[in-house]
Amino acid sequence: MTPDRIVRLRREAWGFAVGSVFFALGAVPIYADAVGVVFTNLTFFVGAIFFTLAALIQLVLSGRRPPRRGANRADRWDWWAAAVQFAGTLFFNLSTAEALITAMNADTRVGDGWRPDAFGSICFLVASAFAVVATTEREGLWDPRARTWRGTWLNMLGSVFFGVSAVGAYVLPGTGDLVSPLWANLGTLLGALCFLTATLLSRRSIDVEAGPQVTS
């Protein structure tokens, strides 16, 4: 019998993957036009919930508690990356919930719906930077497979796109127009695809089970 190599996505990775799919789907104009503003905002709302659940799992796994004096550098930055990321998802929960409630009220409905808000995007950028630092000493992490250069930089790129989306979605005072409707959508779509790719390529947990070899 040859060794069996079992590849599983980490538990938090499933949440990030599902959340990324919902965010990418909601940012596609054809989908938004087909389902309407209420369901588009509902799509973002559900995606944000999956992000938050995944971020909470990652925070619990990456340090168990705030790192104390004497903890190694990689674990400290890893914990702070997870903590700030979790805070960012909470901001997205608030903004998507508010947008959904507004969309359901025909008198106050905003045609373009929700896009990543500034606070959540800033948190994601900061968390991505902390993760890059943690990855410089990957062997010191509680789980060296928890972060890879490929996944870390894809997440950073996704956070940058979310930041661009937040700028594009800024409503100009007096006019009510967005700075850039194109980048408000495109930034969300590209950011979500980066997060999804990072999840599928870099968030794997590999278990190797070696059974006794049988020779004939």
C-alpha positions as CSV (number, residue, x, y, z in Angstrom):
1,M,0.0,0.0,0.0
2,T,1.4,3.4,-1.0
3,P,1.1,6.5,1.2
4,D,-2.2,8.3,0.8
5,R,-1.9,12.1,0.3
6,I,-5.0,13.8,1.4
7,V,-5.4,17.5,0.5
8,R,-8.1,19.5,2.4
9,L,-8.9,23.2,2.4
10,R,-8.5,24.6,5.9
11,R,-11.8,25.2,7.7
12,E,-11.5,29.0,7.4
13,A,-10.6,28.7,3.8
14,W,-14.1,27.5,2.9
15,G,-15.6,30.6,4.4
16,F,-13.3,32.9,2.6
17,A,-13.9,31.0,-0.7
18,V,-17.7,31.2,-0.4
19,G,-17.6,34.9,0.7
20,S,-15.3,35.7,-2.3
21,V,-17.7,34.1,-4.7
22,F,-20.6,36.1,-3.3
23,F,-18.7,39.4,-3.5
24,A,-17.5,38.7,-7.1
25,L,-21.0,37.7,-8.1
26,G,-22.6,40.9,-6.7
27,A,-20.1,43.1,-8.5
28,V,-21.0,41.7,-11.9
29,P,-23.3,44.2,-13.7
30,I,-25.2,41.6,-15.6
31,Y,-26.1,39.8,-12.3
32,A,-27.0,43.1,-10.6
33,D,-29.3,44.1,-13.5
34,A,-30.9,40.6,-13.6
35,V,-31.7,40.3,-9.9
36,G,-32.2,43.9,-8.9
37,V,-30.7,46.1,-6.2
38,V,-32.3,44.2,-3.2
39,F,-30.9,40.8,-4.2
40,T,-27.6,42.4,-5.2
41,N,-27.2,43.9,-1.7
42,L,-28.4,40.6,-0.2
43,T,-25.6,38.9,-2.1
44,F,-23.0,41.2,-0.5
45,F,-24.6,40.8,2.9
46,V,-24.4,37.0,2.8
47,G,-20.8,37.2,1.5
48,A,-19.8,39.4,4.4
49,I,-21.2,36.9,6.9
50,F,-19.1,34.1,5.4
51,F,-16.0,36.4,5.6
52,T,-16.7,37.2,9.2
53,L,-17.1,33.5,10.2
54,A,-13.9,32.6,8.4
55,A,-12.0,35.5,9.9
56,L,-13.2,34.4,13.4
57,I,-12.0,30.9,12.8
58,Q,-8.6,32.1,11.6
59,L,-8.3,34.4,14.6
60,V,-9.0,31.6,17.0
61,L,-6.6,29.3,15.2
62,S,-3.8,31.9,14.8
63,G,-2.7,32.4,18.4
64,R,-5.6,31.4,20.6
65,R,-5.2,34.5,22.6
66,P,-3.3,37.9,22.2
67,P,0.4,37.1,22.0
68,R,2.3,37.7,25.3
69,R,5.7,39.0,26.0
70,G,8.2,36.5,24.7
71,A,6.1,35.3,21.8
72,N,8.1,35.0,18.6
73,R,7.8,37.7,15.9
74,A,5.9,35.6,13.4
75,D,3.2,34.6,15.8
76,R,2.7,38.2,17.0
77,W,2.2,39.6,13.5
78,D,0.1,36.6,12.5
79,W,-2.3,37.2,15.4
80,W,-2.5,40.9,14.7
81,A,-3.2,40.2,11.0
82,A,-6.0,37.9,11.9
83,A,-7.4,40.4,14.5
84,V,-7.4,43.4,12.2
85,Q,-8.9,41.3,9.4
86,F,-11.7,40.2,11.7
87,A,-12.4,43.8,12.6
88,G,-12.5,44.7,8.9
89,T,-15.1,42.0,8.2
90,L,-17.3,43.5,11.0
91,F,-17.2,46.8,9.3
92,F,-18.4,45.1,6.1
93,N,-21.2,43.4,8.0
94,L,-22.4,46.8,9.2
95,S,-22.2,48.5,5.8
96,T,-23.8,45.6,3.9
97,A,-26.6,45.3,6.5
98,E,-27.3,49.1,6.3
99,A,-27.2,49.0,2.5
100,L,-29.6,46.0,2.4
101,I,-32.1,47.7,4.7
102,T,-31.9,50.9,2.6
103,A,-32.4,48.9,-0.6
104,M,-35.5,47.3,0.8
105,N,-37.0,50.8,1.4
106,A,-38.2,52.1,-1.9
107,D,-38.2,55.7,-0.7
108,T,-34.5,55.7,0.2
109,R,-33.1,53.2,-2.2
110,V,-29.7,54.0,-3.7
111,G,-29.4,52.8,-7.2
112,D,-25.8,51.7,-7.2
113,G,-26.1,49.7,-3.9
114,W,-23.3,48.9,-1.6
115,R,-19.5,48.8,-2.2
116,P,-16.6,48.2,0.2
117,D,-16.5,50.9,2.8
118,A,-13.4,52.8,3.8
119,F,-13.0,51.4,7.3
120,G,-13.2,47.7,6.2
121,S,-10.9,48.3,3.3
122,I,-8.3,50.0,5.5
123,C,-8.5,47.1,7.9
124,F,-7.9,44.6,5.1
125,L,-4.9,46.6,3.8
126,V,-3.4,46.7,7.3
127,A,-4.1,43.0,8.0
128,S,-2.5,42.1,4.6
129,A,0.7,44.1,5.5
130,F,0.9,42.4,8.9
131,A,0.5,39.0,7.2
132,V,3.4,39.8,4.8
133,V,5.6,40.5,7.9
134,A,4.5,37.3,9.5
135,T,5.4,35.3,6.4
136,T,9.0,36.6,6.4
137,E,9.5,34.1,9.3
138,R,7.1,31.5,8.3
139,E,8.9,28.7,10.1
140,G,8.1,30.4,13.4
141,L,4.3,30.3,12.8
142,W,2.2,28.0,14.9
143,D,1.3,26.3,11.6
144,P,3.9,27.0,8.9
145,R,1.3,26.0,6.3
146,A,-1.1,28.7,7.5
147,R,0.6,31.4,5.3
148,T,2.5,31.3,2.1
149,W,4.1,34.1,0.0
150,R,1.8,33.4,-2.9
151,G,-1.4,33.5,-0.8
152,T,-0.2,36.5,1.3
153,W,0.6,38.7,-1.7
154,L,-2.6,37.7,-3.5
155,N,-4.5,38.8,-0.4
156,M,-2.6,42.1,-0.4
157,L,-3.5,42.7,-4.1
158,G,-7.1,41.9,-3.3
159,S,-7.1,44.4,-0.4
160,V,-5.6,47.0,-2.7
161,F,-8.4,46.4,-5.2
162,F,-11.0,46.7,-2.4
163,G,-9.4,50.0,-1.5
164,V,-9.7,51.2,-5.1
165,S,-13.3,50.2,-5.0
166,A,-13.9,52.2,-1.8
167,V,-12.4,55.3,-3.5
168,G,-14.5,54.7,-6.6
169,A,-17.7,54.4,-4.5
170,Y,-17.1,57.7,-2.7
171,V,-20.2,59.8,-3.1
172,L,-19.4,63.4,-4.2
173,P,-21.1,65.9,-1.9
174,G,-23.9,67.9,-3.5
175,T,-24.2,65.7,-6.6
176,G,-24.7,62.3,-5.2
177,D,-22.5,60.9,-8.0
178,L,-19.8,58.3,-7.4
179,V,-16.2,59.1,-8.1
180,S,-16.0,56.1,-10.5
181,P,-18.9,53.7,-10.9
182,L,-16.6,51.5,-13.1
183,W,-13.9,51.1,-10.4
184,A,-16.5,50.8,-7.6
185,N,-17.6,47.5,-9.4
186,L,-14.3,46.5,-11.0
187,G,-12.3,46.9,-7.8
188,T,-14.7,44.7,-5.8
189,L,-14.7,42.0,-8.6
190,L,-11.0,41.9,-8.9
191,G,-10.4,42.0,-5.2
192,A,-12.8,39.1,-4.6
193,L,-11.2,37.1,-7.4
194,C,-7.8,37.7,-5.7
195,F,-9.1,36.5,-2.4
196,L,-10.7,33.4,-4.0
197,T,-7.5,32.5,-5.8
198,A,-5.4,32.9,-2.7
199,T,-7.8,30.7,-0.8
200,L,-7.8,27.9,-3.4
201,L,-4.1,28.0,-4.1
202,S,-2.6,28.8,-0.7
203,R,-4.9,27.8,2.1
204,R,-4.5,24.1,2.0
205,S,-3.8,21.8,4.8
206,I,-2.0,18.6,3.7
207,D,-2.2,15.5,5.8
208,V,0.0,12.6,4.9
209,E,-1.0,9.2,6.1
210,A,1.6,6.5,5.5
211,G,0.3,3.0,5.7
212,P,2.4,-0.1,5.7
213,Q,3.7,-1.0,2.2
214,V,2.6,-4.3,0.8
215,T,5.0,-6.0,-1.5
216,S,4.1,-8.9,-3.7
